[in-house]
Amino acid sequence: MLAAAVGARTAADRLQAWSVVGVGAVLAALPVLFVAFGPETDPTTMGPPVVVAAGIVAVGGRLRAVGYTPGDVGIVAAWVAASAVTFAVVVAITVVTVADDPAAVGAFAATFVAPLGACGGLLAGYIDARRRRQYRRTRRTRLALEAATDGVAIVDDGEFVTVNRAHAEMYGFDAPEEMVGRSWETCHPDHERRRLDAEAMPKLDAGEAWRGEATGRRADGGTFPQELTLTPIDDGDYVCIARDIGDRRERERRLRRQTRRLKTVVESAPIILFAVDDTGDIIFIEGQGLSRLGVDPDDLRGTSVFELGVESPSVETAAERALEGESDHATLQVGGRMLKTWFTPVVEGYDIDRIIGAAMDITDRHERERRLTELHEGTRRLAYATTRTEVAEATVEVAAETLEKPLAALWRHDPGAGRHRPVAMTDAVGDATGADRADELSDISAGDPAMAAFHDGDMRRLEAGGPFDGPETVVAVPNAGAALDRADREQLLRERSEELEARASQMEFVNSIIRHDVFNGVTVIRSRAAFLADALSGRNREYAETIVKWCDDIAGLADRAQTVLSTLGDEETVDLEVVDAAGVVRTELDRLERTYPAVTFEADLPETVPVRADEALADVVGNVVTNAVEHNDREGLKVTASASVDDGRARLRVADNGAGIDPDRLEAVFDRGDRGASDDSGFGLFFVDAMIEAYGGDVSVENDDGAVFTLELPAGEPEVVAEGDAG
């Protein structure tokens, strides 16, 4: 459809463009047709209208050639056609009223005068088309002025007659109309007005343009720098084009400041700035860094960067890559100094015009980095040393290699003997003293001058009386003793780790016995006792039921013991998930309420309390609540459970109004085997403490009108609480 619409539009434009020619051709054809088919008429009488119509055709072709739009040509054609028809009708009517043969005379008159009348229409249409064309041009000019970012105004007799919006806004006016009628002098301070009168106005009077910088004044009295272009036009008027150059002045000011700073840097800092042309020749080189190298910049200008005599392939490679359009850098050594050099290509059009670069003296930094690397390596050797001997040897090696003190030895304080004994030395010490081993060196006793360095913890130089019988520096190195102590601790840690591994193996063995032998045995005993309980009666039935109950208790105890053994033996066996602790507490309280109807259980809990735990949390809560019941008189006993969440930690609080716990036993209630506040096996609260620790939490107890147990657990995300964990 779009193609069809474009095609139709093109056809319509083409038709309008040739419409005047078409109307002229029709007017030329009418006399010919009248002579050929009308009343007998002398052909020469129709010559004038034919000639006039041919002139209209020629004018139509000319309009098309000089660039009138199809619309303009169509307007001219409309005027021509309307004038021809109107003139012909008027004349024909007039002639018909007086002629003897109205039809023939009227047709002759209309045919003859129509082209003549069209001439008037052609003139009127041409004037109308020119007026429309001029209007469009004026409108485009006005739109261009309004869209211009520079201020444009026309000044007539010293006053603004045309002003665009940019010009008005530049001088602080809200609308261009506010400036129309104002004198140009109001837009400049007095001193600037006098200067323009003296410099610019004489040139405008002479018909010449003037361009320069000036100071403008805004409506509020503020001034700003501007660039003016004044161009004379007809009758003494001139066009004023103004541009605010305040931003450009600020950029130039910053550029000058940066240039001064760069010059200061180049003249003071140990750097070298250079430029290389597209053939590799140095065309500019300056910088304080050249003086450190003892090089005159004049000696390097004109020299190829590839012929400097510097044996550094990386520099040549970097320069070649820059000439190919890629930035690069390289490090080179010149006269014992280390230089890091950067190369950056400068592109003009599509070609590499030159290379600019900088070189910085990094000798001192390179030396510091080398020393730091050696120090780091020495520290790493100390950190990985695992025995006393390795630590001592690493210490003297760091002193010799990194601190550049080849005569290095290490004495360690012996508190029992009140002296320092040698533990390590460098080969240079052996050569100087004749000692083959460190223990052959002399001890440093309380009366030796070197002992003062160790007591004060500082560094001092001894001219005599030192361990090597000559001028030397004695340094107290407390970290060396700490490193030796660390080696002892690590040896002890390795021994403890081996002991723990053996104990874990033993726990796994006990765990396997509980899983297989105890559980299997208790299961068999319980099944037999249950069978006997169903078959017996009286006291024998009670005995059998007691056996069943004890089997259940032993199975529960064994199950908790197995959980604790797994937790203590391998932390990774606890697979934490998000559990609703509030639901777990409610479930346990409901269960115990049925078991102990004489006890009052209350819960002050939020709807949910998500924590990080596992399914054993129910046993943990059950043990705490059961402990409160079992160790108090149940008559009038009340157990209250509450919970809160704060700073990513959830706190479960179980309180009773019983007798509380003996203050002397508060610290021991969670110990394995303690029966003072735990179940008869002494295992219940130990189980609670072990599991809470495995969850990453903490458990505590205090007396407050009874015993109060607080279980602190890491909080979880509410939206991922495992199904079924809410009880």
N, C-alpha and C positions, 0 to 999 in steps of 0.2 A: 504493500500500500504506500509505503514511503517513497519508493521509486516512482510509482504512478503519480503521486502528488508532485514530486519534483519535476517529472516530465511535463505535467500539465502546466505548472508554473512557468517552466522554460518556454513552452509553446505560447502561453499568453504574453510573456515578455517579448517574444519575437514578433508577435502580431502587433503589439503596441508600438514597437520600434519602427515598423514599416507602415504604420497607419496613415501618416500624412502623405506618403508616396501613394498609398492605395486610394485615398480620397482624391488626390490630384489626378490619378489615372482615371477614376470614374468621371470626374468633371471633364477630362479631355475626351473621353469616349462619348459623352452625351451629344456634342455637336456633330461628331462623325456619324452617329446613329441617326440623328435628325436628318442630315443631308441624304443618308442612304435610304431611309424608310419613311421620311415625312413628306410634306408637300414639296413640290419642285422648288428648290432653293439654290441660289448661286453659291457654290462651295466657298468662294472667297469671302463671303459674308461671315462665315464661321471661323475665319482665321484668327481674329483677336481672342475669342474665348479659348481656342485650342492652345494658343501661345501662352495665355495666362495660366491655364491648367498645367502646361508643361513646366512653367516656372514654379508652380506649387510642388510638382514632383521633385524638381531639382532642390528646392529648399528643404523638402522632407529628407532627401538623401544627405544633405549637408548637416541637418540637425543630428542625424544618426552618426555622422562621421566625427563631429566635434565633441561627442561624448555626453550628449543629453541622455538622461535616463529614459527607459521605455515609458515610464509614467509621464515624464515631461512631454515626450513626443505624442503620447496619447491625448494629453490635454490640448496641445496645439491642433491635433486632428479634430478633436471635438469642436474647438472654436471654428475651424475651417468649414466643417460640415454644417454646423449650426448657422453660420453666416451665409453660406451658399443657399441653404434651403430657405432661410428667412427672406433673403433678398429676392430670390426667384419667386417665391409665393407672393410677396408684396407687389412686385412688378407685374406678374401675370394677372393678378386680380385687377390691378389698375388698367392694364391694356384690354382685358376682356370686357370691361364695362363700356368701352368706347369703340371697339372694333366691330366690323361687319361679320367677320368669321372668327368668333371668339376662340374656338378650339385651336385652330391653326396658329392664330396670332399669339394666343397665350403660350402655346408650347414653344414657339420660336423665341418669344421674349424670355421665358424661363430658362431655356437652353443657352441663350446668348448671355444673360446677365448673371447666371449662377456662378461661373468661374470668377467674374469680376467682383461679385459680392464676397466670394471666398477670400479674396485678397485682404479685405478688411479683417476677416476672421483670422487669417494667417498672422497679420500684424498684432492683433489683440492677443492671440494665443501665444505668440513668441514673447510678448511683454509679460504675460502671466507666467509662462514657464521660467523666464529669467528671474522674476520676482520670487517664485517658489525656490528656485535653485539658490538664490542669494540668501533666502531665509534659512535653508538647510545649512549652508556654509556658516552663517552667523551663529546658528544654534550649535553646530559642532565646535566652533571656536569658543563659544561661551562655556560649553561642557568641558572642553580641554582646559580652559582657564580655571574652572572650578576644581577640576581633578588634579591640577598641577600642585606639586608639593612646594614649589617656590612661590613667593609672593609676586604677583603681577598686577600692575596698576597703570592707568593712562592718566597723565597729568596735562591739563589744558589751562593755560594762563596761570600756572602756579598752584592750581587746585586739582584734587583727585576727582575725575569724572567716571572712571571705571575701576573697580577694585575686586579682586577675587577673594575667596574666603581665606586662603592661606596667608594672603597679605594682611588681612584684617586681624586674624588670630596672632600673627607674628607681632603686631603692634599692640596687642592686648584688647582688641575690640571684639564684641560678641557677634556682630554681623557686618558684612561689607558696607551696608547702607550707612553705618555710623561714620565711615571715613569719607564718603562722597561729599564734596563741597569743602573739605578741610584743606588747608594749605600744607604743602609738603614740608614746610619749615617746622611745623609742630611735631614732626616725627624725628627730630634731631636736636641734640643739645645746642646751645648757642655757639660754642666754639666750632662744632662740626658744621653747623649751618654756614658760618662764615667761610670755612674751608671749602665747602661745596660751591658756594657762590664764586669763590676765587678760582677753583680748579675745574669744576665740572660744567657750570653754566656757560662759560665762554665757548667750550667745545660744542655744546648742544646748539648754541646760536650760530656756530659755523657749520652746522650740519654734520658734525662728527659725533661718534659714540664715545662714552666715557665708562671706564670700568675700574673699580678699586674697592678698598675696604673702608668702612665708615662705622660710626657709632650710632645706633638707633635708640630712640626713646619711646617706651611703651606708654599706654594711656595712664598707668599708675605712677609714672615718673621714673621707673626703673630703666636702666640702659642695658644694651647688649651689643656684641660685635656682629657686624653683618658685611656681606659682600654685595655691592650694588653694580648693576649694569643699566646705564641710561642710554636709550637709543632714540634719536629724533625721528618724528614722522611729519605728516603734512601740517601746514598752518601753525608751526611753532609748538605743536604738541610733542610729547615724548613718552616712550614706554619705560617704565621703571620695573626692573626685576630685582627682587631682594631675596637674600638667603641668609638665614641665621647660622653663623659659623661659631656659635658658642661651644658646641660639642667638639668641633674641629680644633678650636683653640685649646680646649682642655686636653684633647688627645695629643696635640703638639707639645703642650706643657709636660704631660706625662712622659712623652717620648724624649724630651730634653732631659728630664730628671733621670729616666732610665739610662740615657746615653752617658750622663755624668757618672752614674753609679757603675755602669759597665766600664767606663774609662778608669774609674778608681780601682775596680777589681782587676782589670788588665794590668794596671801599673803597680798594684800592690800584691795581689795573690799569686801563688806559684803556678800560674796557668799560662798557656800559649794559645793564641787564636791565630788561625791561618785560613787561607783560601787558595784553592788549586783550580786552574783552568781545565777545560775539557781534554787537554792533552797530557795533563799530569804535572804541569809546571806550577811552582809556587808563585802566586802573584801578590800575596799579602801574608805577613807573619809578624806578630807583635806579642809582647807579654813578658811579665817579670820572670816567668819560668826560664826564659832564655839565659838570663844572667846567671842562674844557678848552674847552667850547663857551660857557661863561659863562651856562648855563641853570639855573634853579631848578626842581627836579622838581615842586614844588607848582604851578608855573605850567602844567605839562603834564597833570597828572592831570585826568581828565574831558574832555580835548580829544579830538576824533575824529582818528584816524590819517590820515584823508583830508582834514583841514583844518589841517595843520601849516604850510602855506605853503611846503613844500619842493617845488621844481620838479623832481620826479623821477618820471616816469610808472612807472618800473620798481618803485619802492617801493609805489605804490598797487596795481600789478598783483600784486606779491608778497603784499600783505595780502589782496587779494580772493581769490587762490588759496588762501591759508591758511584763510580763512573758508569756502571750499568744500571743505576737507578735505585739501589738498595742501601739503606743506612747500615753501618757496621762499626765495630770498635775493635781495638787490639791493644795489647800491652807490649812494651818494648823496654829494653835496658840500654841507656846511653851514658857512658862515662861513670858507671857505678850508680846511676840514678834510675829509678823505675818510673816510667811514664805510661799513663793510660790515655789512649787517643781515640777520639770519636770522629767519624766521617759521615757527612750528610749531603746528599745530592741536592742541587738547586735546578729545578726544571723551568725552562722558558719555552712555552708552547709545548712541543712534543719532544724537545731535545734537552740533554743534560748540558746546561750552560757552564756550571762550575761546581766545585765541592767546597763546602765550608766545614770547618772542624775546630776542635779544641783538644788540647793535651794538658793533662794535670800531673804534677809531680806527686806520686803516691809512695815515694820511698819510705817515708816515716810510717805511713799507714801499713805498708806491706811488711815492714819490720815488726810493727806491733801485732799484726795478724799472725806472723810467723811465731812470735813469742807466745801469743795466746793459744795458738794451735798446739805448740809443744807443752804449754802448761795444762791445756785440756787433756792432752794425751797422758801427761804424768798423773793428773788427777784421776783419770780413768783407770790407770794402772793401780793407783792406790785404792780406788773403789772396788776393783775386782780382786785385789789381793785378799787371800783367805787365811793365810797363816802369818804368825809373828815375823817369821823370816822374810816372807814376801813383802810385807808392809815396810819393814826396815830397809830392805834393798831398794824398793821403789822410791822411798823418801830421799835417800842419798843420790839416786840417779836423777831425780827431778832437780835437786840442788846443783848437780854437776852439769846437766845438759840444758835445762831451762833457765836456771838462774846464773849459769856460767860460773859456778864455783867448783872447780875440779877437786879441790881439797875439801871433801865433805865427809863427815862421819856423824853417827847418831848414837847418843847416850840416852839411856832410859833410867828414870828415877827409881831407885830401890828404897822404899820408905823404911823397911826394916833395918837396912844398913846405913841410912842417912847419906847416901852417896848416889852418883849416877854411874851406871855400868855401860860399856860400849856394846852395841848390838849390830852395827853395820858400818861399812866404810867403802870409799871408792878405791879403785886401783891406784890412783895418784897418791892417796894417803899411804897405802902400803909401800909405794916406792919412796915416799918421803921419810917414813918412819922405820922401814925395814920389817914391818909387821906383815905376817902372812894371813892372819885372820883378825877379825874385829876384836875378839876377846883378848888379843895380845896388847891392845892399847891400854893406856893407863886409865884408871877410874878417875872421876871428878869428885873430889871429896869436899867437905864443908870448908876447908881452909884454902881451896884453890880459887884464884881470881875469877875463873870461868863460872863458878857456882853462882856469883852475883847475877849473871845474866838469866839464869834459870829461876832464881828467886824473884827477880823483878819482872820477868817476862818480856824483856826488851832486847835490843840488839846493841852490841858494843864491840869496839875494836881493842884488842889487847896487844900491847907492844911486847909483853913478856909474860911468862907464867901460864901460857895457854896450853892446851893439850898437845900441841905439836912443837912446843919449845921454840916459838918464833912469833913475829907479828901476824895476827890473824883476827878474823871476825867471828865472834861467838853469838849465835842466835838462839833464843829460846823458841822452840817449836811445839806449843801445846797440842796442836792438831796431830802431830806425830804420835804422841802418847795416846790420844784419843783413838787414832787409827789402830794402834797396837791393842788397845782395850777392845775395839770393835772386832778385831780378829779373834780375840779370846771369846767374845760373846757369840760370834758366828760359829766357832767351834762347838761351844755349848749348845747353840741352837741346832746344829746338825745332830748332835747327840740326842737332844730332846725330840727332834723330828723322827729320828729312828725309833725312839722309845714310843712315840705316839703312833707310828705306823704299826709297831708290834701290838700296842693296846687295841688299835682299831681292828687288827686281825683277830685278836681275842674276842672283841665285841661281836664281830661277825660270826665267830664260832658259837658264842653263847646265843646269839640271835637264831642261828640255824637249829640249835637244840630246842629253843622255845618253839620255833615254827613246827618242827617235826615231832620231837619226843613229847614235850609238855602238852601241846595242843592235842596231839593224837591220843595221849594217855587220858587227859581230862575228858575228851569226847567219849572215849570208851566207858570210863567210869560213870559219866553222867547218863549215858544211855542205859547202862545196867541199873543204876539207881532209880531212874525214872520208871523202868520196867517193874522194879520191886515196889516202888511207891504205889503203882497202879494195882499190884497184886496183893499187897499187905494192908493191914488195918491196925488201928490202935497206935501204941507207942512205936511199934516197928515201922509203921507208915511214916510217923514223924521223923524217925531216924533216916529213912530213905530220902524224904523231902529235904532234910538238912544237908544230906550229901549232895543232892541236886543243886541246892542254893550255893554251897561252897564251891562246887564245880563251876557254876556261873561266875562267882566272884573271882576264882583263880583264872578263868579264861579272860575276864575283863582286865585283871591285873596283868596277865601275860601279854595281852594285846597292847596295853599302854606301855609296858616295858619294852615290847618289840618296837613300838613307835619311837620311844626315846633312844633306844640303842641305834636304830637306823639314823635318827637325827644327829646323835653325837658322833656316830661313826663316819657319816658322809653328809655334809651340808646340802649337797646337790639333790639328795633324795626328797627334800621338801619342795613339792611342786605347788607354789603359791598361786591362788586365784582370788577373785573378789567374792567375798562372802558377806551376807547381810547379818552382822552380829546381833542386831536387834531381834531379828527373827529367831536366831539360835537361842538367845536368852529366853525369849517367850516360850519356846518349845521346851527348854529344860525346866523352867518354872512350872509349866503345866504338868510335866511328867512327875516332878518331885511333889507337887501339890496333891497328886493322887496317891503318892507313896506315903507322904507324911501329912495326913489331914489335920493334925493338931497344930501345925505350923502355918503362920500367915505369910504368904508370898505376895509382894507388891512390885510393880514395874513402872518406872517413870522413864519411858524410852521414846525417842523420835520414831517416826514411821519406819525409817530404814537407817542403818548405820553401816555403810559398806567399808570393809576392812580387807587387808591382804592376809590371807590365812589358807587353811585347807579344811577337809572334813573333820579333822581331829579337834577343831575349835569347840565342837559340841561337848566332847569329853573334857576339855579344859574348863569350860564354864560349869559343866556338871560337877567336876571335882571341887571347884571353889564353893559352889552353893551347898553341895553335900557336906563339905567340911564344916560350914557354918551350922548345919543341922546336927551333925554327929557330935560336935564338941560343945553343945549347950543343952540345957534343960529345955525340952520341946514345949513345955507348958508355958504359954504366953510369948513364945519366941516369934519374932517377925524378921523376915529377910527381905531387904529392899534392893532392887537392881536399877541402876540409872546409867545413862550414857551421854557423851558429848563429843563433838568434833571441833578441833581448833588447830590451825597451822599445819594441816596435813597429818595430824595424829588423832586417832580415836581413843577415848578413854571409857572403859567399862568399870563401873563401881558397884561392888557387892558388899553391903553393910548389914550387920545383924545387931540386935539389942541385947546380946548375951553378955557373958562375963568378960569377953575380950581375951587377949593373949598375954601371958606373963611377959612384962617388959624385958626381962633377961633373955627371953627366947625369940624376940622379934627378928633378930638377925639370922637365926638358925632355922626358921620354920620351913625354908625351901631346901634345906640340905637333905641329901639322900639318907634315909633311915631315921630321920627325926619323927617322933611320934607325938610330940607335945601338942602340935596344932594340925597334924595331918591324919590320915586314916591309920588303921591298925598296922598296916604294912610299912608305914613311914615312906610310902612311895607317891601318894597322891599329889602333894604340893611340889615335890621334886619334879614330877611329870609336868605340872603346870609351868614351873619355871623353865624347864628345858624346852617346851614347845613354844612358849612366848618368845624366848630368845631366838629360836629357829625362825620365827615369823619376823624377826627384826624389831621386836618390841621390848617391853620391860614390865615387870610385875613388882608391886610393893604392898606392904601391909602396915597398918597403924591402928591404934586404939582411939576410938571416939564414941563413947557410950556403947561400946561393943567393938568387935573387930571389923575393920574396913579393908577390903582387898581392892586394889586398883590395877587393872590390866590395860596397859598402853600399847596400841597396835598402829602400824602404818595404815592410813586411810586409803580407800580405793575409790574408783569412779562409780557413781551410782548407776549409770546406764549399762554397765557390764556385769552386774551382779548375776552369779550363776543361778540358773533355774533350780529350784528345790532347796537352795541354801537358806531361804527365808523361813523355813520351818513350815 
